[in-house]
Amino acid sequence: MTLVVDNRNALQDRPCMHAFIAGVSKYPHLPGGMGTPAPDSYGLRQLSSAAISAYKIYSWLLNRKNHFTVPLATCRLLLSATHDEEIIEPNLYDLADSCTLNNFLIEAHQWRDDAASNQNCVTFFYFVCHGVQRSTEDAVLLLEDFGDGIGGPLKNSIEFKDLFDGMAASRKRPNIAQTQLYFVDTCRIIPEEFKQFQWKNATPVFNDAELSIRDDRRAPVFYAAVPGSRAYARPKKQTIFCETLLIV
């Protein structure tokens, strides 16, 4: 189950909010995982707070669904939680599908389709996971199946800019939501190994490359880390970025 909130029938064509939340702590192919070891882990290991943080953001949205400028219509949730996280927060168990590449791509397309129904809608995106850079302005988000050894090293990852650009108005989606909120809770470091090879390609989020007709969105992006730096967390609790968001 991924669509954990669905009020579309009740709200019909009214302006509303469509949320997409994802958190990855469990990486089967990184050290400490139960899968085939990655050919190169780039110094990355399991996380202990990402899935919990995504769950806390989801709970915050759900508890305040009637206090936004528009009502919450949908919330898509992908969680790849460690066993330790599930012990700490039992609601993580079997609440949502895991955040694999395939699941993420499916939900991103459906999220965009919902957002395209009314330009007065609002979108909300929060993703917490391992993040890397290939350049100083980059932000690549690593999904659960990162490091499976199939294809290029960043096949099971997405470039945030690709997601962001694909949510702009286009000829196919002229009425997509014009208010879009993005929260990227990841590190933004360039692994030393990345400097030794040619550009590494992440998987495109959307299967079309249509140019936007006019990008006049109100679409702020909030990062947990500036380029070249790390994001931090309270182990087995939540990220500092998540904690700050919930205080605000």
Order of alpha helices (4+ residues) and beta strands (2+ residues): beta-alpha-beta-alpha-beta-alpha-alpha-beta-beta-beta-beta-alpha-beta-beta-beta-beta-alpha
